[in-house]
Amino acid sequence: MIKVSLCMIVKNEEEMLRQCLDSVNDLCEEIIIVDTGSTDKTKEIAGEYTDKVIDFKWIDDFSAARNFAFKQAALPYILWLDADDVLQEADQIKFKKLKEELDESVDAVSMLYHIAFDEFGNPTFSYRRNRLVKRDRNFKWIGPVHEYLEVHGNVISSDIAVTHRKEDKSAANTINDRNLKIYEKRLEKGEAFSPRDLFYYANELKDHGLYQKSVIYYREFLATKKGWVEDEIRACINMAVCYRMLGNAEKEIEALVLSISYDIPRPEVSCRIGDLYKGRNLFRKAIIWYRLAVEVETDDYQGFQQQSYATWYPHLQLCVCYWQIGEKELAEVHNQKAKYYRPNDSQVLYNETFFKEYKEKHS
């Protein structure tokens, strides 16, 4: 069985840290907590789980802090988490099994990262991150903000999921401008941005409502032609969101269509285009795009995935569209397909009652 060092960087995480550490305390033989300047009880809580609580002076560089944390590890494999991450009970079991069965020739293990959920607790937004890495490969974190762990070699994918629980924090509804300020300081210093920097800076601008400026940087990112294809597609989708917020429907659909030049239409793109046609009462055109959303295979995508766009959402919209063009049986079929994914959805149940009453009235 492999042994694991947990490496974390934290700051003012007293609300979240305990639930994170409770979820992995029995899974890691070593816990290293690097504190970047907490003023609350974070370090006290960390001290309940480990004697390796180490201070690191914050220098506006997440990679520097994470690389420092990794250097403190002593065991063959390193697991990294943020303070608002947890492993659910089912994933704890999977992690124990992984430790027992992992071949030591494996250099890194990617895991799912669930970061958003519906009202029933089902993940709605997920992607993969390299979570467990072999220490002696000395993999490095890259980038001052929105950092990533650069790995290579024998990398395997696991069905273990890390669950992000940021919504539990009292300050979760406020937009943190820390990352935006880091980017702006770098610009003021005249630093040249990498394609990845351009993409994530544009994301920060969008999240802060600076839509016009965000579009400029998304286009600058796309113009480099050096981005990861999933980021290029996401840039197009995010540009469409910006244009929608700016009230420019023509540019919105133009940005969505642009994404198709990078790869086959993602379900989210298809649904967003379908929504635009549906909003104009062009139901037959909308049907084409909603059907495409459920017909495209998505299992191999490594980027951000919002399962709703490939499952219940297009079926629910197809229900409406088919009803509007008089295809009542197909409307009911797609409502049932939506119910498979969301059996307790209020709109699905309303439709079900509506169909029943309609049949009784017209029988």
MARKE-639565 format. One line per field, with one value per residue (C-alpha): residue number from 1; residue in three letters; x, y, z. Coordinates in nm, 4 decimals. Example, Ala and Ser with C-alpha at 12.3 -4.5 7.8 and 13.67 -1.06 7.14 Angstrom:
BEGIN
n <- 1; 2 $
res <- ala; ser $
c1 <- 1.2300; 1.3670 $
c2 <- -0.4500; -0.1060 $
c3 <- 0.7800; 0.7140 $
This chain:
BEGIN
n <- 1; 2; 3; 4; 5; 6; 7; 8; 9; 10; 11; 12; 13; 14; 15; 16; 17; 18; 19; 20; 21; 22; 23; 24; 25; 26; 27; 28; 29; 30; 31; 32; 33; 34; 35; 36; 37; 38; 39; 40; 41; 42; 43; 44; 45; 46; 47; 48; 49; 50; 51; 52; 53; 54; 55; 56; 57; 58; 59; 60; 61; 62; 63; 64; 65; 66; 67; 68; 69; 70; 71; 72; 73; 74; 75; 76; 77; 78; 79; 80; 81; 82; 83; 84; 85; 86; 87; 88; 89; 90; 91; 92; 93; 94; 95; 96; 97; 98; 99; 100; 101; 102; 103; 104; 105; 106; 107; 108; 109; 110; 111; 112; 113; 114; 115; 116; 117; 118; 119; 120; 121; 122; 123; 124; 125; 126; 127; 128; 129; 130; 131; 132; 133; 134; 135; 136; 137; 138; 139; 140; 141; 142; 143; 144; 145; 146; 147; 148; 149; 150; 151; 152; 153; 154; 155; 156; 157; 158; 159; 160; 161; 162; 163; 164; 165; 166; 167; 168; 169; 170; 171; 172; 173; 174; 175; 176; 177; 178; 179; 180; 181; 182; 183; 184; 185; 186; 187; 188; 189; 190; 191; 192; 193; 194; 195; 196; 197; 198; 199; 200; 201; 202; 203; 204; 205; 206; 207; 208; 209; 210; 211; 212; 213; 214; 215; 216; 217; 218; 219; 220; 221; 222; 223; 224; 225; 226; 227; 228; 229; 230; 231; 232; 233; 234; 235; 236; 237; 238; 239; 240; 241; 242; 243; 244; 245; 246; 247; 248; 249; 250; 251; 252; 253; 254; 255; 256; 257; 258; 259; 260; 261; 262; 263; 264; 265; 266; 267; 268; 269; 270; 271; 272; 273; 274; 275; 276; 277; 278; 279; 280; 281; 282; 283; 284; 285; 286; 287; 288; 289; 290; 291; 292; 293; 294; 295; 296; 297; 298; 299; 300; 301; 302; 303; 304; 305; 306; 307; 308; 309; 310; 311; 312; 313; 314; 315; 316; 317; 318; 319; 320; 321; 322; 323; 324; 325; 326; 327; 328; 329; 330; 331; 332; 333; 334; 335; 336; 337; 338; 339; 340; 341; 342; 343; 344; 345; 346; 347; 348; 349; 350; 351; 352; 353; 354; 355; 356; 357; 358; 359; 360; 361; 362; 363 $
res <- met; ile; lys; val; ser; leu; cys; met; ile; val; lys; asn; glu; glu; glu; met; leu; arg; gln; cys; leu; asp; ser; val; asn; asp; leu; cys; glu; glu; ile; ile; ile; val; asp; thr; gly; ser; thr; asp; lys; thr; lys; glu; ile; ala; gly; glu; tyr; thr; asp; lys; val; ile; asp; phe; lys; trp; ile; asp; asp; phe; ser; ala; ala; arg; asn; phe; ala; phe; lys; gln; ala; ala; leu; pro; tyr; ile; leu; trp; leu; asp; ala; asp; asp; val; leu; gln; glu; ala; asp; gln; ile; lys; phe; lys; lys; leu; lys; glu; glu; leu; asp; glu; ser; val; asp; ala; val; ser; met; leu; tyr; his; ile; ala; phe; asp; glu; phe; gly; asn; pro; thr; phe; ser; tyr; arg; arg; asn; arg; leu; val; lys; arg; asp; arg; asn; phe; lys; trp; ile; gly; pro; val; his; glu; tyr; leu; glu; val; his; gly; asn; val; ile; ser; ser; asp; ile; ala; val; thr; his; arg; lys; glu; asp; lys; ser; ala; ala; asn; thr; ile; asn; asp; arg; asn; leu; lys; ile; tyr; glu; lys; arg; leu; glu; lys; gly; glu; ala; phe; ser; pro; arg; asp; leu; phe; tyr; tyr; ala; asn; glu; leu; lys; asp; his; gly; leu; tyr; gln; lys; ser; val; ile; tyr; tyr; arg; glu; phe; leu; ala; thr; lys; lys; gly; trp; val; glu; asp; glu; ile; arg; ala; cys; ile; asn; met; ala; val; cys; tyr; arg; met; leu; gly; asn; ala; glu; lys; glu; ile; glu; ala; leu; val; leu; ser; ile; ser; tyr; asp; ile; pro; arg; pro; glu; val; ser; cys; arg; ile; gly; asp; leu; tyr; lys; gly; arg; asn; leu; phe; arg; lys; ala; ile; ile; trp; tyr; arg; leu; ala; val; glu; val; glu; thr; asp; asp; tyr; gln; gly; phe; gln; gln; gln; ser; tyr; ala; thr; trp; tyr; pro; his; leu; gln; leu; cys; val; cys; tyr; trp; gln; ile; gly; glu; lys; glu; leu; ala; glu; val; his; asn; gln; lys; ala; lys; tyr; tyr; arg; pro; asn; asp; ser; gln; val; leu; tyr; asn; glu; thr; phe; phe; lys; glu; tyr; lys; glu; lys; his; ser $
c1 <- 0.0000; 0.1308; 0.1733; 0.0460; 0.1414; -0.1441; -0.0178; -0.2412; -0.2043; -0.4524; -0.5466; -0.8369; -1.0187; -1.1530; -1.5048; -1.4038; -1.0754; -1.2077; -1.4551; -1.1808; -0.9306; -1.1922; -1.2655; -0.9024; -0.7406; -0.7542; -0.6378; -0.3076; -0.0093; 0.1305; -0.0500; 0.1313; -0.0513; 0.1205; -0.0390; -0.0033; -0.1095; -0.4199; -0.5596; -0.8351; -0.8200; -0.7029; -0.3616; -0.5121; -0.7503; -0.4709; -0.2651; -0.5299; -0.4469; -0.0747; 0.2373; 0.3490; 0.1841; 0.4296; 0.4202; 0.4875; 0.5023; 0.2425; 0.3970; 0.0917; 0.1965; -0.0089; 0.2417; 0.5222; 0.3163; 0.2102; 0.5619; 0.6873; 0.4232; 0.5216; 0.8862; 0.7880; 0.6421; 0.8332; 0.6178; 0.6118; 0.2873; 0.1430; -0.2267; -0.3304; -0.6609; -0.7987; -0.9604; -1.3100; -1.2687; -1.3860; -1.3941; -1.7415; -1.7741; -1.8039; -1.4932; -1.3023; -1.3671; -1.2481; -0.9362; -0.8499; -0.8849; -0.6663; -0.3948; -0.4076; -0.4001; -0.1963; 0.1039; 0.4089; 0.4878; 0.1984; 0.3250; -0.0050; -0.3737; -0.6438; -0.9700; -1.3045; -1.3697; -1.7345; -1.7750; -2.1471; -2.4634; -2.8357; -3.1021; -3.0963; -2.7219; -2.6268; -2.3080; -2.3810; -2.0320; -1.7243; -1.3789; -1.0599; -0.7504; -0.4278; -0.4625; -0.2210; 0.1384; 0.4595; 0.6841; 1.0167; 0.8996; 0.9250; 0.6279; 0.5940; 0.3055; 0.2959; 0.1423; 0.0995; -0.2815; -0.5142; -0.2087; -0.1841; 0.0270; 0.2374; 0.2577; 0.3714; 0.4580; 0.2237; -0.0937; -0.4177; -0.7770; -0.9732; -1.3457; -1.2705; -1.4319; -1.3219; -1.6229; -1.5938; -1.7954; -1.7359; -2.1091; -2.1084; -1.8917; -2.0601; -1.8757; -1.9440; -2.1800; -1.9227; -1.6900; -1.3267; -1.1139; -0.7825; -0.7063; -0.8093; -0.5739; -0.2858; -0.3379; -0.3614; -0.0416; 0.1347; 0.0046; 0.1232; 0.4702; 0.4641; 0.4638; 0.3793; 0.0766; 0.0808; -0.2240; -0.3429; -0.3036; -0.5090; -0.7867; -0.8092; -0.7737; -1.0684; -1.2620; -1.1907; -1.3052; -1.6283; -1.6959; -1.6568; -1.9002; -1.6365; -1.7857; -1.6442; -1.2910; -1.3385; -1.4288; -1.1117; -0.8960; -1.0895; -1.0255; -0.6600; -0.6364; -0.7996; -0.5717; -0.2641; -0.3861; -0.1824; -0.4518; -0.5891; -0.8844; -1.1212; -1.0207; -1.0734; -1.4253; -1.4933; -1.3659; -1.6263; -1.9016; -1.7943; -1.7796; -2.1374; -2.2327; -2.0658; -2.2505; -2.5784; -2.5148; -2.4379; -2.7660; -2.6038; -2.7849; -2.6189; -2.2691; -2.3828; -2.4781; -2.1674; -1.9470; -2.1299; -2.0957; -1.7257; -1.6747; -1.7685; -1.4558; -1.2478; -1.4320; -1.7753; -2.0465; -2.0431; -2.3894; -2.3768; -2.3184; -2.6009; -2.8424; -2.7503; -2.8105; -3.1342; -3.2384; -3.1806; -3.4030; -3.6647; -3.6717; -3.7618; -4.0342; -3.8314; -3.9106; -3.8086; -3.4639; -3.4352; -3.5202; -3.2207; -2.9802; -3.1421; -3.1354; -2.7686; -2.7007; -2.8276; -2.6807; -2.3171; -2.0927; -1.9303; -1.7436; -1.4022; -1.4075; -1.1405; -1.2632; -1.5441; -1.8620; -2.2101; -2.4105; -2.7468; -2.6813; -2.6336; -2.9127; -3.2373; -3.2221; -3.2384; -3.5091; -3.7185; -3.6781; -3.7592; -4.0801; -4.1805; -4.0703; -4.2435; -4.5641; -4.5473; -4.5277; -4.8056; -4.5961; -4.7685; -4.6518; -4.2880; -4.3335; -4.4431; -4.1594; -3.8981; -4.0609; -4.0228; -3.6601; -3.6059; -3.7764; -3.5223; -3.2524; -3.4626; -3.7565; -3.8547; -3.8143; -4.1133; -4.1405; -4.1214; -4.3951; -4.6076; -4.5759; -4.6681; -4.9867; -5.0615; -5.0323; -5.2552; -5.5255; -5.5008; -5.5532; -5.8522; -6.0069; -5.9597; -6.0311 $
c2 <- 0.0000; 0.3441; 0.6133; 0.9654; 1.3150; 1.5657; 1.9120; 2.2169; 2.5936; 2.7883; 3.1334; 3.2188; 2.8900; 2.8290; 2.7708; 2.4995; 2.3376; 2.0919; 1.9235; 1.8925; 1.7328; 1.5068; 1.3628; 1.2656; 1.2314; 0.8511; 0.8389; 1.0277; 0.9209; 1.2762; 1.6124; 1.9340; 2.2665; 2.5761; 2.8935; 3.2111; 3.4620; 3.3559; 3.5905; 3.3569; 3.0107; 2.8263; 2.7351; 2.6180; 2.3869; 2.2576; 2.1848; 1.9391; 1.7171; 1.7657; 1.9148; 2.0249; 2.3661; 2.5912; 2.9653; 3.0988; 3.4686; 3.5497; 3.6952; 3.7024; 3.3693; 3.0551; 2.8329; 2.9481; 2.8536; 2.5177; 2.4274; 2.5155; 2.2852; 2.0010; 2.0362; 1.9568; 1.6173; 1.3066; 1.0204; 0.8590; 1.0223; 1.3708; 1.4540; 1.8186; 1.9771; 2.3202; 2.3882; 2.3926; 2.0511; 1.7216; 1.3551; 1.2155; 0.8778; 0.6852; 0.8575; 0.7884; 0.4181; 0.4501; 0.6340; 0.3571; 0.1030; 0.3156; 0.3236; -0.0550; -0.1246; 0.1588; 0.0395; 0.2421; 0.2996; 0.5506; 0.9091; 1.0908; 1.0246; 1.2618; 1.2864; 1.4451; 1.7831; 1.8610; 2.2341; 2.3064; 2.1179; 2.1256; 2.1503; 1.7717; 1.7608; 1.6195; 1.7622; 2.0009; 2.1334; 1.9101; 1.8744; 1.6776; 1.7759; 1.5877; 1.5259; 1.2516; 1.2653; 1.0759; 1.2907; 1.1941; 1.3179; 1.6718; 1.8000; 2.1774; 2.4178; 2.6797; 3.0280; 3.2887; 3.2582; 2.9910; 2.7732; 2.4237; 2.1208; 2.0220; 1.6428; 1.3901; 1.0231; 0.7489; 0.9400; 0.7534; 0.8694; 0.7723; 0.7845; 0.9331; 1.2747; 1.5683; 1.7759; 2.1530; 2.2938; 2.6660; 2.7368; 2.6493; 2.9485; 3.2602; 3.4801; 3.2562; 3.5002; 3.7771; 3.8040; 3.7876; 4.0356; 3.8863; 3.7112; 4.0119; 4.2333; 3.9897; 4.0000; 4.3787; 4.4137; 4.1920; 4.4068; 4.7209; 4.5683; 4.5085; 4.1299; 3.9396; 3.7154; 3.3560; 3.2267; 3.0676; 3.4012; 3.5765; 3.3203; 3.3315; 3.7097; 3.7332; 3.4997; 3.7241; 4.0296; 3.8512; 3.7439; 4.1048; 4.2351; 4.3953; 4.2398; 4.4606; 4.4308; 4.0593; 4.0058; 4.1865; 3.9453; 3.6373; 3.7384; 3.8059; 3.4586; 3.2939; 3.4888; 3.3219; 2.9834; 2.8297; 2.7575; 2.4223; 2.3378; 2.3091; 2.6581; 2.7883; 2.6457; 2.7829; 3.1247; 3.1270; 3.0268; 3.2908; 3.5537; 3.4630; 3.5190; 3.8605; 3.9581; 3.8434; 4.0614; 4.3480; 4.2881; 4.1894; 3.8729; 3.8634; 3.8648; 3.6088; 3.3525; 3.4431; 3.3539; 3.0251; 2.9285; 3.0178; 2.7441; 2.4831; 2.5707; 2.4157; 2.0842; 1.9243; 2.1261; 2.0848; 2.0198; 2.3554; 2.5329; 2.3433; 2.4215; 2.7888; 2.8147; 2.6216; 2.8688; 3.1603; 3.0072; 2.9001; 3.2544; 3.3736; 3.1058; 2.9319; 2.5953; 2.3710; 2.5270; 2.5017; 2.1297; 2.0668; 2.2057; 2.0469; 1.7072; 1.7570; 1.8251; 1.4808; 1.2923; 1.4028; 1.1711; 1.3591; 1.0869; 1.1712; 1.5456; 1.6533; 2.0087; 2.1615; 1.9570; 2.0705; 1.7498; 1.9272; 2.0372; 1.6760; 1.5226; 1.6650; 2.0241; 1.9635; 1.7004; 1.9469; 2.2072; 1.9501; 1.8765; 2.2428; 2.2761; 1.9607; 2.0653; 2.4042; 2.2451; 1.9994; 1.6878; 1.6058; 1.2457; 1.3446; 1.6221; 1.3653; 1.1295; 1.3961; 1.4969; 1.1357; 1.1390; 1.4538; 1.2796; 0.9968; 1.2473; 1.4665; 1.2621; 1.5333; 1.8370; 2.0694; 2.1503; 1.7846; 1.6949; 1.9895; 1.8718; 1.5186; 1.6399; 1.8632; 1.5726; 1.3544; 1.6196; 1.6938; 1.3287; 1.2991; 1.6121; 1.4997; 1.1288 $
c3 <- 0.0000; -0.0896; 0.1757; 0.1201; 0.2317; 0.2227; 0.1285; 0.1679; 0.1596; 0.3719; 0.4930; 0.7245; 0.6719; 1.0227; 0.8867; 0.6420; 0.7414; 0.9977; 0.7621; 0.4995; 0.7347; 0.8937; 0.5494; 0.4786; 0.8199; 0.8075; 0.4467; 0.4746; 0.6808; 0.6826; 0.6845; 0.5973; 0.6343; 0.4951; 0.6281; 0.4219; 0.6865; 0.8780; 1.1413; 1.2625; 1.4255; 1.1140; 1.2557; 1.5848; 1.4021; 1.1771; 1.4899; 1.6064; 1.3069; 1.2547; 1.4068; 1.0606; 1.0409; 0.8612; 0.7890; 0.4404; 0.3614; 0.0971; -0.2204; -0.4507; -0.5996; -0.5410; -0.7190; -0.4921; -0.1863; -0.3282; -0.4402; -0.0908; 0.0589; -0.1733; -0.0669; 0.2922; 0.1994; 0.3042; 0.1749; -0.1722; -0.2921; -0.2440; -0.2313; -0.2501; -0.1491; -0.0704; 0.2661; 0.1175; -0.0450; 0.1020; 0.0100; 0.0582; 0.2305; -0.0975; -0.2314; 0.0899; 0.0303; -0.3290; -0.2140; 0.0342; -0.2448; -0.4720; -0.2071; -0.1755; -0.5481; -0.7031; -0.8978; -0.7984; -1.1667; -1.1705; -1.1660; -1.1204; -1.0660; -1.1867; -0.9988; -1.0690; -0.9109; -0.8405; -0.7851; -0.8307; -0.7406; -0.8050; -0.5357; -0.5012; -0.4338; -0.7730; -0.9282; -1.2143; -1.2920; -1.2892; -1.4355; -1.3738; -1.1805; -1.1140; -0.7394; -0.6393; -0.7629; -0.7022; -0.4841; -0.6429; -0.9848; -0.8450; -1.0431; -1.0217; -0.9917; -1.2662; -1.2592; -0.9829; -0.9967; -1.1361; -1.1031; -1.2439; -1.1602; -1.4590; -1.4753; -1.7328; -1.7571; -1.6418; -1.5574; -1.4876; -1.4418; -1.1324; -1.0594; -0.7173; -0.6782; -0.4680; -0.3639; -0.3364; -0.0488; -0.0836; -0.0747; 0.2947; 0.3782; 0.5118; 0.2634; -0.0340; -0.2012; -0.2215; -0.5183; -0.4124; -0.6073; -0.4881; -0.8188; -1.0258; -0.8269; -0.8770; -1.2544; -1.2556; -1.0531; -1.3068; -1.5926; -1.4162; -1.3945; -1.7687; -1.7448; -2.0617; -2.0145; -2.1327; -2.3227; -1.9979; -1.8173; -2.0843; -2.0518; -1.6739; -1.6589; -1.8990; -1.6681; -1.3704; -1.5654; -1.6622; -1.3050; -1.1942; -1.4554; -1.6771; -1.9892; -2.2645; -2.1318; -2.0778; -2.4446; -2.5496; -2.3509; -2.4614; -2.8217; -2.7458; -2.5926; -2.8949; -3.1299; -2.9797; -3.1111; -2.8296; -2.5744; -2.4632; -2.6884; -2.3915; -2.2785; -2.6310; -2.6345; -2.2877; -2.3977; -2.6759; -2.4334; -2.1842; -2.4563; -2.5428; -2.1788; -2.1878; -2.5047; -2.3519; -2.0484; -2.2862; -2.4711; -2.8005; -2.9137; -3.2571; -3.1091; -2.8530; -3.1158; -3.3188; -3.0195; -2.9664; -3.3325; -3.3173; -3.0574; -3.3169; -3.5152; -3.2354; -3.1987; -3.2235; -3.0451; -2.6729; -2.5208; -2.3447; -2.6753; -2.8421; -2.5591; -2.5537; -2.9286; -2.8826; -2.6126; -2.8483; -3.1158; -2.8610; -2.7250; -3.0753; -3.1048; -3.3769; -3.2261; -3.5172; -3.5293; -3.1511; -3.1701; -3.3970; -3.1378; -2.8322; -3.0043; -3.0847; -2.7178; -2.6145; -2.9098; -2.8806; -2.6780; -2.3895; -2.1985; -2.3439; -2.2730; -2.0260; -1.9762; -1.7743; -1.7868; -1.6901; -1.7003; -1.7108; -2.0709; -2.1812; -1.9760; -1.8381; -1.9635; -2.3416; -2.2910; -2.0930; -2.3665; -2.6341; -2.4442; -2.4781; -2.8401; -2.9609; -2.7868; -2.9582; -3.3036; -3.2298; -3.1671; -2.8388; -2.8072; -2.8562; -2.6002; -2.3430; -2.4361; -2.3696; -2.0422; -1.9303; -2.0363; -1.8299; -1.5364; -1.5532; -1.4530; -1.2233; -1.0884; -0.8406; -1.0657; -1.0239; -1.3953; -1.4938; -1.2450; -1.3592; -1.7194; -1.6187; -1.4522; -1.7511; -1.9963; -1.7795; -1.7547; -2.1258; -2.2152; -1.9818; -2.1284; -2.4902; -2.4539 $
